[in-house]
């Protein structure tokens, strides 16, 4: 039910009621109500005294107010698993007759809790007919089931006169709880380059394929389905051989949209097909948002450099360890670029000069911390890069050994010229993940070097935290193809620096030779992901113990007394043999 007040001064008319859904679709009820002429007042009878002429009242000013509502929304990922985060993007529009001021957008906590910042976003003002975008990161509770959950959003704002207005809306967020023991693939962190997308121009769509399930996904196929974008080359399908439980894989697809695509937000459907470890086939569809800008016309043909993709080997970097950084530089412009200088880090002098090589820390703010180049400087030079051409650059780097776990941004600046010598400068950011690993020492204590096949022996394995930080160890277990192990798994728990724990296992060697045992340490890294450390222990297995000579003295077999006894025993045997041959008898 809607209650309305008709402002004074409106002429007779039929009025419509317009209902707008959160996705922007509208429906209209025509001639919902009618405004009539006001009831005429009775004119008093004339008198001998003429009435004074009345001054007409001014026409009242029509009532004006701002009116905010959520025109559309999207989530990234499109479906979120328990305990994971999701980014909700709202497009808020002012449908009122005047501007809104002091706008506050509040995400009410409940099943989803604001992450990383307050749950209230502030917009200074929004003019009549204008719209704005608000992003909020939320984290989902672990105690949920599969379904669609409503997130309440409160809109509070004022008109230019200070009158306060408030409304509450709700957005729907799909939640998917993985089935135990099965893989579950979702798409997260989708982004386009360039952003917004230019109709008729190629662009790259990069997203992370995340297995939030408990089992490995095999023979993964990712295909572009319904939506405005189509693949530039190929069929728009990419394959991933395997994605383990909680594994991630970044995928980049080159796409293009038609010049007739309207400006605004669009959704691209991506189909994911995969098999579980039993070979059963699973198919799911995920949706990512595409922001399309206006068609650029009449612009000068020029080069335009951008980073199409990048990666590090290894993907997760370890403090104190070197790594290779691969950067795919692409000229998405319509003219060649020349004299390209690319710097990892700002590469600009403190006075704002050109890109420099070999400058000291005081002279140059490289923007590289906590990374440093190895073997060469941080500046790369490319003499020429044609239109739509791509080149991969490789930089050997090392991570600061004292850095904490986290995601670090590295600035990349490139300067270049077109064929007319016009200078261009642009920059982008790369994100690199650093994870500190626990420093664990694993050994058999007390030391065992040799055992006997078929005989049971104690195998106490000690784990020592020799690092300077607490290691969040969960369990330690022993596995071997050469030994039968009993009591080979135990809960350890967090290990403080310098502390240790012991796994007391029993083992029996199956056969002689070398026996190899794997010690597997399960722990949680600083990002809350399950990791493991594997170390091999080797033992020599004898078929039996060497016989101990009867009557051996404490001097040992290599002593002079032992050697003399051996020589006398041999001579005695020879004399007994001669006596027997000569018939002299044997005592």
C-alpha positions as CSV (number, residue, x, y, z in Angstrom):
1,X,0.0,0.0,0.0
2,X,1.2,3.5,-0.9
3,X,0.0,6.6,0.8
4,X,0.4,9.8,-1.3
5,X,-0.4,13.5,-0.8
6,X,-1.4,15.5,-3.9
7,X,0.6,18.8,-3.9
8,X,-1.6,21.9,-4.2
9,X,-1.7,23.6,-7.6
10,X,-1.7,20.6,-9.8
11,X,-4.1,20.7,-12.8
12,X,-6.6,17.9,-13.4
13,X,-4.9,14.9,-14.9
14,X,-4.8,11.1,-15.0
15,X,-1.6,9.7,-13.2
16,X,0.3,6.5,-13.8
17,X,2.1,4.4,-11.2
18,X,5.6,3.1,-12.2
19,X,7.2,0.1,-10.4
20,X,10.9,-0.4,-10.9
21,X,12.6,-3.7,-10.0
22,X,16.2,-3.9,-8.7
23,X,17.4,-5.2,-12.0
24,X,16.2,-2.0,-13.8
25,X,13.1,-3.5,-15.4
26,X,9.9,-1.4,-15.1
27,X,6.2,-1.9,-15.3
28,X,3.5,0.8,-15.5
29,X,-0.1,0.9,-14.3
30,X,-1.7,3.4,-16.6
31,X,-4.4,5.8,-15.2
32,X,-3.9,4.5,-11.7
33,X,-5.7,7.5,-10.2
34,X,-7.2,10.8,-11.3
35,X,-6.6,14.3,-10.0
36,X,-9.8,16.4,-10.2
37,X,-10.6,20.1,-10.0
38,X,-11.0,21.4,-6.4
39,X,-14.5,21.7,-5.2
40,X,-15.8,25.3,-6.0
41,X,-16.6,27.5,-3.1
42,X,-20.1,29.2,-2.7
43,X,-20.0,32.9,-3.8
44,X,-21.6,35.2,-1.2
45,X,-24.6,37.3,-2.3
46,X,-23.9,40.9,-3.4
47,X,-24.4,43.7,-1.0
48,X,-24.7,47.5,-1.3
49,X,-21.1,47.8,-0.2
50,X,-18.8,46.5,-2.9
51,X,-16.4,43.9,-1.7
52,X,-12.7,44.7,-2.0
53,X,-10.9,43.0,-4.7
54,X,-8.9,40.0,-3.3
55,X,-5.3,39.4,-4.2
56,X,-4.9,36.0,-5.9
57,X,-2.9,33.5,-3.9
58,X,0.4,32.4,-5.5
59,X,0.5,29.0,-7.1
60,X,2.2,26.6,-4.7
61,X,5.6,25.3,-5.8
62,X,5.3,21.6,-6.7
63,X,6.9,19.3,-4.1
64,X,10.4,18.0,-5.0
65,X,12.5,15.4,-3.3
66,X,15.3,13.0,-4.1
67,X,14.4,9.3,-4.5
68,X,17.2,6.8,-4.4
69,X,16.9,3.1,-5.3
70,X,19.2,0.2,-6.3
71,X,18.9,0.1,-10.1
72,X,20.9,-3.2,-10.4
73,X,23.5,-5.2,-8.5
74,X,26.0,-8.0,-9.1
75,X,28.2,-10.3,-7.0
76,X,31.7,-11.5,-7.5
77,X,31.8,-14.5,-7.4
78,X,28.3,-15.1,-8.6
79,X,27.9,-17.9,-6.0
80,X,29.9,-17.9,-2.8
81,X,30.8,-20.9,-0.6
82,X,30.7,-20.9,3.2
83,X,33.5,-18.9,4.9
84,X,34.5,-17.2,1.7
85,X,34.2,-13.5,0.7
86,X,32.1,-11.9,-2.0
87,X,32.1,-8.4,-3.4
88,X,28.6,-6.9,-3.9
89,X,28.4,-4.1,-6.5
90,X,25.4,-1.8,-6.4
91,X,24.3,0.7,-9.0
92,X,22.3,3.4,-7.2
93,X,20.1,5.9,-9.1
94,X,18.4,9.1,-8.1
95,X,14.9,9.0,-9.7
96,X,13.8,12.1,-7.8
97,X,13.4,15.7,-8.9
98,X,16.3,17.1,-6.9
99,X,19.7,16.1,-5.8
100,X,20.4,13.8,-2.8
101,X,23.1,14.8,-0.3
102,X,25.0,13.1,2.5
103,X,24.1,9.6,1.1
104,X,24.9,6.6,3.4
105,X,24.6,3.1,2.1
106,X,24.7,0.6,4.9
107,X,25.0,-3.2,4.6
108,X,23.3,-4.7,7.6
109,X,25.3,-7.5,9.2
110,X,23.8,-11.0,9.5
111,X,24.6,-14.0,7.4
112,X,27.1,-11.8,5.6
113,X,29.5,-9.6,7.6
114,X,31.4,-6.6,6.1
115,X,35.0,-7.4,5.5
116,X,38.1,-5.2,5.5
117,X,36.1,-1.9,6.1
118,X,33.0,-0.5,7.7
119,X,29.6,-1.7,6.4
120,X,28.6,1.9,5.5
121,X,29.6,3.5,2.3
122,X,29.3,7.3,1.9
123,X,28.5,9.3,-1.2
124,X,28.6,13.1,-1.0
125,X,25.8,13.8,-3.4
126,X,23.9,12.4,-6.4
127,X,22.1,14.7,-8.9
128,X,18.6,14.1,-10.2
129,X,18.7,11.3,-12.9
130,X,22.3,10.4,-12.0
131,X,23.7,7.1,-10.7
132,X,26.7,5.9,-8.8
133,X,28.4,2.6,-8.1
134,X,29.1,1.3,-4.6
135,X,31.3,-1.8,-3.8
136,X,31.2,-3.7,-0.5
137,X,33.2,-6.8,0.5
138,X,31.3,-9.2,2.6
139,X,32.3,-12.5,4.2
140,X,29.9,-15.4,4.5
141,X,29.3,-17.3,7.8
142,X,30.4,-21.0,7.7
143,X,27.1,-22.2,9.3
144,X,24.9,-21.9,6.1
145,X,23.3,-24.2,3.6
146,X,22.9,-24.0,-0.2
147,X,20.3,-21.4,-1.2
148,X,19.7,-17.7,-2.0
149,X,20.2,-15.3,0.9
150,X,18.9,-11.7,1.2
151,X,21.3,-9.0,2.2
152,X,19.6,-5.9,3.5
153,X,20.8,-2.5,2.3
154,X,19.7,0.7,4.0
155,X,19.8,3.9,2.0
156,X,19.8,7.2,4.0
157,X,20.1,10.6,2.4
158,X,19.0,14.2,2.6
159,X,17.5,16.8,0.2
160,X,19.1,20.3,-0.2
161,X,16.8,21.6,2.7
162,X,18.2,19.0,5.1
163,X,15.1,16.8,5.2
164,X,16.2,13.2,5.9
165,X,14.9,10.2,3.9
166,X,15.5,6.5,4.4
167,X,14.6,3.3,2.6
168,X,15.5,-0.4,3.0
169,X,16.1,-2.7,0.0
170,X,17.5,-6.3,-0.3
171,X,19.8,-7.9,-2.8
172,X,20.0,-11.7,-3.4
173,X,23.3,-13.5,-3.0
174,X,23.4,-17.2,-4.1
175,X,25.3,-19.6,-1.7
176,X,26.7,-22.9,-2.7
177,X,27.8,-25.5,-0.1
178,X,30.1,-28.1,-1.7
179,X,29.1,-31.7,-1.3
180,X,31.5,-33.6,0.9
181,X,34.3,-35.3,-1.1
182,X,33.3,-33.6,-4.4
183,X,34.9,-30.7,-6.3
184,X,33.0,-27.4,-6.7
185,X,34.3,-24.8,-9.1
186,X,33.4,-21.2,-9.0
187,X,34.6,-18.0,-10.7
188,X,36.0,-15.1,-8.7
189,X,38.0,-11.9,-9.2
190,X,36.8,-11.3,-12.8
191,X,38.2,-8.2,-14.5
192,X,38.5,-6.8,-18.0
193,X,41.3,-4.9,-19.7
194,X,40.5,-2.2,-20.6
195,X,37.8,-1.3,-18.2
196,X,35.3,-0.1,-19.3
197,X,35.2,-2.1,-22.6
198,X,35.2,-0.3,-25.9
199,X,32.6,-1.7,-28.3
200,X,34.2,-3.2,-31.4
201,X,37.7,-3.3,-29.8
202,X,39.3,-6.5,-28.5
203,X,39.7,-6.9,-24.7
204,X,40.9,-9.5,-22.3
205,X,38.8,-11.1,-19.6
206,X,40.8,-12.5,-16.7
207,X,39.2,-14.4,-13.9
208,X,40.3,-17.0,-11.2
209,X,38.9,-20.5,-11.3
210,X,38.6,-21.7,-7.7
211,X,37.9,-25.2,-6.5
212,X,36.1,-24.7,-3.2
213,X,35.2,-28.4,-2.8
214,X,36.9,-31.3,-1.1
215,X,38.0,-33.3,-4.1
216,X,40.1,-32.8,-7.2
217,X,38.5,-31.6,-10.5
218,X,39.8,-33.2,-13.7
219,X,39.5,-32.4,-17.4
220,X,38.1,-29.0,-16.7
221,X,36.6,-27.1,-19.7
222,X,35.7,-23.4,-19.4
223,X,33.6,-22.0,-22.3
224,X,32.0,-18.6,-23.1
225,X,28.3,-19.0,-23.4
226,X,25.4,-16.4,-23.5
227,X,26.4,-12.7,-23.3
228,X,27.6,-9.9,-25.5
229,X,31.2,-11.1,-25.8
230,X,32.6,-13.6,-28.3
231,X,36.1,-15.1,-28.6
232,X,38.6,-13.2,-30.9
233,X,40.3,-16.5,-31.8
234,X,39.4,-20.1,-31.3
235,X,36.1,-21.3,-29.9
236,X,36.2,-19.5,-26.6
237,X,36.9,-22.7,-24.7
238,X,40.0,-23.3,-22.5
239,X,41.0,-26.5,-20.7
240,X,42.6,-27.2,-17.3
241,X,44.0,-30.7,-16.8
242,X,43.4,-30.8,-13.1
243,X,42.5,-28.5,-10.2
244,X,43.0,-29.9,-6.7
245,X,40.9,-29.2,-3.7
246,X,41.1,-25.5,-2.8
247,X,43.3,-25.0,-5.9
248,X,43.1,-21.9,-8.0
249,X,43.9,-21.2,-11.7
250,X,43.9,-17.8,-13.4
251,X,42.4,-17.8,-16.9
252,X,42.6,-15.1,-19.5
253,X,40.4,-15.1,-22.7
254,X,40.7,-12.6,-25.5
255,X,37.2,-11.4,-26.4
256,X,35.4,-8.7,-28.4
257,X,31.9,-7.2,-28.3
258,X,29.9,-5.6,-31.2
259,X,29.9,-1.9,-31.9
260,X,26.2,-1.9,-31.4
261,X,26.4,-3.0,-27.8
262,X,24.8,-0.4,-25.6
263,X,26.7,1.4,-22.9
264,X,26.2,0.0,-19.4
265,X,26.5,-3.2,-17.4
266,X,26.2,-6.6,-19.1
267,X,26.5,-10.2,-17.9
268,X,28.6,-12.9,-19.5
269,X,27.6,-16.5,-18.8
270,X,30.6,-18.9,-18.5
271,X,30.0,-22.6,-18.6
272,X,32.3,-24.9,-16.5
273,X,32.4,-28.6,-17.1
274,X,34.6,-31.0,-15.1
275,X,34.9,-34.6,-13.8
276,X,35.4,-35.7,-10.2
277,X,37.9,-38.3,-9.1
278,X,35.3,-41.1,-9.8
279,X,34.9,-39.8,-13.4
280,X,31.4,-38.4,-12.9
281,X,30.7,-35.3,-15.1
282,X,29.6,-32.0,-13.5
283,X,28.4,-28.8,-15.2
284,X,27.8,-25.4,-13.8
285,X,27.3,-21.9,-15.1
286,X,28.7,-18.7,-13.6
287,X,28.1,-15.1,-14.5
288,X,30.6,-12.2,-14.6
289,X,29.8,-8.6,-15.1
290,X,31.1,-6.6,-18.0
291,X,31.2,-2.8,-17.9
292,X,30.8,-1.4,-21.5
293,X,31.7,2.2,-22.3
294,X,30.7,4.4,-25.1
295,X,32.1,3.9,-28.6
296,X,35.1,6.1,-29.2
297,X,34.9,8.0,-32.5
298,X,37.1,10.5,-34.1
299,X,40.1,9.8,-31.9
300,X,43.6,9.9,-33.2
301,X,45.0,6.5,-34.1
302,X,47.7,5.9,-31.4
303,X,49.5,3.1,-29.7
304,X,48.3,2.0,-26.3
305,X,50.3,-0.4,-24.1
306,X,48.7,-2.5,-21.4
307,X,49.6,-5.7,-19.5
308,X,47.5,-8.5,-20.9
309,X,48.5,-11.0,-18.2
310,X,51.3,-11.8,-15.8
311,X,52.4,-14.6,-13.6
312,X,55.2,-15.6,-11.2
313,X,57.0,-18.9,-10.9
314,X,56.4,-20.1,-8.3
315,X,52.9,-18.7,-7.9
316,X,53.2,-18.2,-4.2
317,X,56.5,-16.5,-3.3
318,X,58.7,-17.4,-0.3
319,X,60.7,-14.8,1.6
320,X,64.4,-15.0,0.8
321,X,63.8,-17.1,-2.3
322,X,64.3,-16.0,-6.0
323,X,61.5,-16.2,-8.5
324,X,60.7,-15.4,-12.2
325,X,58.2,-12.7,-13.1
326,X,56.6,-13.0,-16.6
327,X,54.8,-9.9,-17.9
328,X,52.8,-10.1,-21.2
329,X,52.9,-6.6,-22.6
330,X,50.4,-5.9,-25.4
331,X,49.9,-3.0,-27.7
332,X,46.1,-2.8,-28.0
333,X,46.2,0.4,-30.0
334,X,46.0,0.9,-33.7
335,X,49.5,2.2,-34.3
336,X,52.9,0.8,-33.4
337,X,54.8,1.9,-30.3
338,X,58.6,2.5,-30.3
339,X,61.3,3.3,-27.8
340,X,59.4,1.5,-25.0
341,X,60.9,1.7,-21.5
342,X,59.2,-0.5,-18.9
343,X,60.1,-0.3,-15.3
344,X,59.0,-2.7,-12.6
345,X,58.3,-0.2,-9.8
346,X,57.9,3.5,-10.5
347,X,61.5,3.8,-11.7
348,X,61.1,7.6,-11.4
349,X,63.8,9.7,-9.8
350,X,62.9,11.6,-6.6
351,X,62.7,14.8,-8.7
352,X,60.2,13.3,-11.1
353,X,62.7,12.7,-13.9
354,X,62.9,10.0,-16.6
355,X,63.2,6.3,-16.0
356,X,66.6,5.5,-14.5
357,X,68.7,2.4,-14.1
358,X,71.0,1.6,-11.3
359,X,69.9,4.5,-9.1
360,X,70.4,4.2,-5.4
361,X,67.6,3.8,-2.8
362,X,67.9,7.5,-1.9
363,X,67.7,8.6,-5.5
364,X,64.9,6.4,-6.7
365,X,61.6,5.3,-5.3
366,X,61.3,2.0,-7.1
367,X,58.0,1.0,-5.6
368,X,59.4,-2.6,-5.6
369,X,59.5,-3.4,-1.9
370,X,59.6,-6.2,-0.8
371,X,61.0,-7.4,-4.2
372,X,64.4,-6.7,-5.8
373,X,65.7,-7.5,-9.3
374,X,68.5,-10.1,-9.8
375,X,71.1,-10.0,-12.5
376,X,69.7,-7.0,-14.4
377,X,68.0,-3.7,-13.5
378,X,64.3,-3.2,-13.1
379,X,64.1,-1.4,-16.4
380,X,63.4,-3.2,-19.7
381,X,63.8,-1.7,-23.2
382,X,61.8,-2.7,-26.3
383,X,62.6,-0.9,-29.5
384,X,59.3,-1.6,-31.3
385,X,55.9,-3.2,-30.7
386,X,53.4,-3.3,-33.5
387,X,49.7,-2.7,-33.3
388,X,47.9,-5.7,-31.6
389,X,51.4,-7.3,-31.0
390,X,52.4,-8.9,-27.7
391,X,55.7,-9.5,-26.1
392,X,56.6,-11.5,-22.9
393,X,59.2,-10.0,-20.6
394,X,61.0,-12.1,-18.0
395,X,62.6,-10.6,-14.8
396,X,64.5,-12.6,-12.3
397,X,63.7,-11.3,-8.8
398,X,64.1,-12.1,-5.1
399,X,61.8,-11.6,-2.1
400,X,63.0,-9.8,1.0
401,X,63.7,-12.5,3.6
402,X,62.1,-10.5,6.5
403,X,58.8,-9.7,4.8
404,X,55.5,-11.0,6.3
405,X,52.9,-13.0,4.4
406,X,50.5,-10.9,2.4
407,X,49.6,-9.7,-1.1
408,X,51.9,-6.9,-2.3
409,X,51.3,-4.5,-5.2
410,X,54.1,-3.8,-7.7
411,X,53.8,-0.7,-9.8
412,X,54.7,-1.0,-13.5
413,X,55.3,2.1,-15.5
414,X,55.9,2.3,-19.3
415,X,57.0,5.2,-21.4
416,X,56.8,5.0,-25.2
417,X,56.4,7.0,-28.4
418,X,54.3,6.8,-31.5
419,X,55.7,7.1,-35.0
420,X,55.4,10.9,-34.9
421,X,57.6,11.1,-31.7
422,X,54.6,11.9,-29.4
423,X,55.4,10.7,-25.8
424,X,53.0,8.6,-23.8
425,X,53.2,7.4,-20.2
426,X,50.9,4.9,-18.4
427,X,51.1,2.6,-15.4
428,X,49.4,-0.4,-14.0
429,X,49.7,-2.5,-10.8
430,X,50.6,-6.2,-10.3
431,X,49.6,-8.2,-7.2
432,X,52.0,-10.8,-6.0
433,X,51.4,-13.2,-3.1
434,X,54.0,-13.9,-0.5
435,X,53.7,-16.8,2.0
436,X,56.1,-17.4,4.8
437,X,56.8,-21.1,5.3
438,X,57.5,-22.6,8.7
439,X,61.1,-23.6,9.3
440,X,60.8,-27.2,10.6
441,X,63.6,-29.7,11.4
442,X,62.5,-33.4,11.3
443,X,64.7,-36.2,12.6
444,X,64.6,-39.6,14.3
445,X,65.4,-39.1,18.0
446,X,67.4,-40.9,19.3
447,X,69.1,-41.6,15.9
448,X,68.5,-45.0,14.3
449,X,70.8,-45.9,11.4
450,X,70.3,-49.7,11.1
451,X,67.4,-52.1,11.8
452,X,66.7,-55.8,11.3
453,X,64.2,-57.1,8.8
454,X,61.1,-58.7,10.4
455,X,61.8,-57.3,13.9
456,X,59.7,-54.6,15.4
457,X,61.5,-51.4,16.5
458,X,60.6,-48.0,17.9
459,X,60.7,-45.1,15.5
460,X,60.4,-41.8,17.4
461,X,60.2,-38.9,14.9
462,X,60.8,-35.4,16.4
463,X,59.6,-32.2,14.8
464,X,61.4,-29.0,15.9
465,X,60.4,-25.4,15.0
466,X,63.7,-23.8,14.3
467,X,62.1,-20.6,12.9
468,X,61.3,-17.3,14.6
469,X,57.5,-17.5,14.3
470,X,54.8,-19.9,15.6
471,X,54.1,-22.8,13.1
472,X,50.4,-23.6,13.0
473,X,50.9,-27.4,12.6
474,X,47.9,-29.7,12.7
475,X,49.1,-33.3,12.3
476,X,52.2,-35.3,11.5
477,X,52.1,-38.7,9.9
478,X,54.5,-41.4,8.5
479,X,54.1,-43.2,5.2
480,X,56.3,-45.9,3.8
481,X,56.2,-48.7,1.2
482,X,59.2,-50.4,2.9
483,X,57.9,-50.4,6.5
484,X,54.8,-51.6,8.3
485,X,54.0,-48.6,10.6
486,X,51.8,-48.6,13.6
487,X,50.7,-45.4,15.5
488,X,52.1,-43.4,12.6
489,X,49.8,-40.3,12.9
490,X,49.4,-37.8,15.7
491,X,48.0,-34.3,16.4
492,X,50.8,-31.8,17.1
493,X,49.2,-28.4,17.4
494,X,50.8,-25.0,17.1
495,X,54.6,-25.0,17.8
496,X,56.2,-22.0,19.3
497,X,59.7,-21.0,18.1
498,X,62.3,-23.4,19.6
499,X,59.7,-25.9,20.8
500,X,59.3,-29.5,19.6
501,X,57.0,-32.5,19.7
502,X,57.5,-36.3,19.2
503,X,55.6,-38.9,17.2
504,X,56.2,-42.3,18.8
505,X,55.6,-44.9,16.1
506,X,56.4,-48.6,15.9
507,X,57.6,-50.1,12.6
508,X,58.7,-53.5,11.1
509,X,60.9,-53.6,8.0
510,X,59.6,-56.0,5.2
511,X,63.0,-56.9,3.7
512,X,66.6,-56.0,3.8
513,X,68.1,-53.0,2.0
514,X,67.2,-49.3,2.2
515,X,63.9,-48.3,3.7
516,X,62.5,-44.9,2.9
517,X,59.8,-43.3,5.1
518,X,58.0,-40.1,4.2
519,X,57.3,-37.7,7.1
520,X,54.3,-35.5,6.2
521,X,53.6,-32.3,8.2
522,X,50.2,-30.7,7.7
523,X,49.9,-27.0,8.7
524,X,47.8,-23.9,8.0
525,X,49.6,-21.1,6.2
526,X,49.0,-17.4,6.9
527,X,46.1,-17.3,4.5
528,X,44.3,-20.1,6.3
529,X,45.0,-22.7,3.6
530,X,46.0,-26.3,4.2
531,X,49.7,-26.9,3.3
532,X,52.1,-29.7,3.9
533,X,55.9,-30.3,4.2
534,X,57.2,-33.7,3.2
535,X,60.7,-35.0,4.2
536,X,62.2,-38.4,3.6
537,X,64.0,-40.5,6.3
538,X,66.3,-43.4,5.2
539,X,67.3,-46.5,7.2
540,X,69.5,-49.5,6.4
541,X,67.8,-52.8,6.9
542,X,69.9,-56.0,7.6
543,X,68.7,-59.5,7.0
544,X,70.0,-60.5,10.5
545,X,72.4,-59.4,13.2
546,X,76.1,-60.5,12.7
547,X,77.1,-63.5,14.9
548,X,79.0,-62.8,18.1
549,X,82.2,-65.1,18.5
550,X,82.1,-67.3,21.6
551,X,84.6,-66.3,24.3
552,X,85.6,-63.1,22.6
553,X,87.6,-60.9,25.0
554,X,86.8,-57.3,25.6
555,X,89.8,-56.4,23.5
556,X,87.6,-56.9,20.4
557,X,88.3,-58.9,17.1
558,X,90.9,-56.4,15.9
559,X,93.1,-56.5,19.1
560,X,96.5,-58.4,19.2
561,X,95.1,-60.9,21.7
562,X,92.2,-61.7,19.3
563,X,94.5,-62.1,16.3
564,X,96.9,-64.5,18.4
565,X,93.9,-66.6,19.5
566,X,92.8,-67.0,15.8
567,X,96.3,-68.1,14.8
568,X,96.6,-70.7,17.6
569,X,93.2,-72.1,16.8
570,X,94.2,-72.6,13.2
571,X,97.6,-74.3,14.1
572,X,95.7,-76.6,16.5
573,X,93.4,-77.7,13.8
574,X,96.3,-78.5,11.4
575,X,98.1,-80.6,14.2
576,X,94.9,-82.6,14.9
577,X,94.5,-83.4,11.2
578,X,98.2,-84.6,10.9
579,X,97.8,-86.9,14.0
580,X,94.7,-88.4,12.5
581,X,96.5,-89.1,9.2
582,X,99.5,-90.8,11.0
583,X,97.2,-92.9,13.3
584,X,98.5,-91.2,16.5
585,X,95.0,-90.5,17.8
586,X,93.2,-87.3,18.5
587,X,92.7,-86.0,22.1
